[in-house]
Amino acid sequence: MVDDKVTKIDHRVGQLDQRVGQLYQQVGGVESDLDFIKGELALIRHNQVTREEFKFLETRVLRLEKQRR
C-alpha cells in the first residue's frame, strides 16, 4: 500500500520533471525571440527618429527658402 503510493508519487514527480523541462525549452526559445525583437525595435526607433529629424530639417530648409524670396 505504501509502496503503491510511493510509486505513484514517483511517477507524478517524473511527469512534472518532464513538463518543467519542456517549459524551460519554451522559455529559452521565447528569450531568444525577445532578444531578436528588441534589436529590431531599436532599429525601428532609430529610423523613426531619423525620419522625424529629416522632416524637421526639410521644413526648416523650406522656411529659409521662403525667407530668401
N, C-alpha and C positions, 0 to 999 in steps of 0.2 A: 504494500500500500504506500509506504513512504517512498520506496524505490520508484513506483509509478509516478508519483508527484514530482520527484526529483528529475526523472526522465522527461516529463512534460515541461518542467521549468527549463531544463537544459535545451530542449527543442525550441521553446519560445525565445530563449536568450540567443540561440543560434540564428533564428529568424530575424530578431531585432538587430543583431550584428550585421547580417546581410543587408538589411534595409538601411542601416546607418552608413554602410559602405557605399551603397547606391546614392544616398543623399550627398555624401562627400564628393562623389564624382560629379554629380549635377551642380553642386555649388562651385566646384573647380571650373566647370565649363562656363557658368554664369560669370564668375570673376574674370575670366579671360575675355569674355564678350564685353563686360563692363569696361575693362581697360581699353579695348579697341574703340568702344563708343566714346569714351572720354577723350581720346585722341582726336577722333573725328569731330566731336563737338567743339573742341578747342580750335580746330582749323576753321570750322564754320564761323565761330565767333570772330576769329581774326579776320576772315574775309568780309564779314559783315561790317566790322569797324572800318576796314579799308574802303569798302564801298561807300559808307557814310562819309568818311573823310574826303573821298573823291567828289562826292556830290557837293559837299561844303565848298571845296576848292573851286569846283566848276561854277557854283553860284557866285562865289567871290570874284572870279575872273569876269563873269558876265556883268556884275555890278561895276567893276573897274572899267570895262569896255564902254559901258553906257556913260560913265562919268567923263571919259575922254572925248566923247562925241559932242 
